[in-house]
Amino acid sequence: MTSATAGGTALYRFEPDYAVPPGELIADFLEEEGMTQVELARRLGITTKHLNQFIAGTATLSNELAILLERVTGISSRLLNSMEADYQDFHARERESIDLADQVGWLDELPVKDLIKRGLVADMKKDRVGQLREVLRFFGVAQRSSFDDVCASAAYRKSKAYESDPNAVATWLRIGELEAAQIECAPFNKAKFRSALDDVRSLTKMVDPKQWVPELIGLCAAAGVAVVFVQEIGKTRLSGATMWLTPEKAMIVLSLRGSWAEGFWFTFFHEAAHILFHSKKRAFIDNGSTDGELEEEADEFALDHLIPRRYVSQLADLKSASAIRLFADQIGVGSGIVAGRLHKEGLVPPNWFAKADIHPRYKFV
């Protein structure tokens, strides 16, 4: 009995540790009937060599031969074919185990313990080959080379401040992909998503994530974008990412790394810009770097959407908490967006406006 996981749910299936080739059943028949292989081959209309190879298990059973055997011996062709299938599957799994045994070292490069802790793969204890099978199932690939082609091929940038582990990044994205698959979305509509972002912007005025997270997910899903929250795993050191799951469904993954209001919403709108303006054929992964034209464009969109350019000149005059609140109300965003922008622009010292009601830090459950 072995266990596996699908979407975090444990599955169990019976896998016997032996298999009998159908040739053994025919050998038993010959012994009981006192018949030679030569005689049976003559009755079947095949060569004795072919029959001998089948009985010895060195030649596979064809559907045609199974029907002939049923006609001569009375043994069901379905039973013979079933035994042949089990026998071939058993030996294929033996060969697979040998192949996977050469790849188990890869497990040491992956955040397997985190996946087990999160209930995303079963803990196979000391069965390294079994553990590798679990990991491959999680990623939805058949082998290590497929992982390199499918999962680790997502483009991501190295920050000057942080160095991300590509295996951890691929794992984090896969968790997001699996969670996003559970969110029912309308077909992507660019105009509708652009309009939804205006409604999302008003959510910045809410402090408790329990209030605005469901609304954020609902607004985006209605426009064809699945928003998921995935805590960092291993050395991901990322804030967010964007991927297209299908031509009609995009995904935004947020790591909760930047839990300050301004940082969180900046990351969200940065990723939203990638969906609106950039290629569906690649992943965009945000680790805080501003390298590259596309990243700069996404940064500009996020900044301008949160605090439109026509208001930026007024920021330097905001020297009190009451002034920040009034300004934030006037432009329709949360005070944390304004306080964070003042810090970012160096217009106030970092320790100013640290109170939770002015510059909130979200507590995600």
Summary of the structure (lengths in Angstrom):
residues: 365
radius of gyration: 30.2
end to end distance: 36.0
largest distance: 105.5
contacts: 1095
relative contact order: 0.08
helix: 55%
strand: 9%
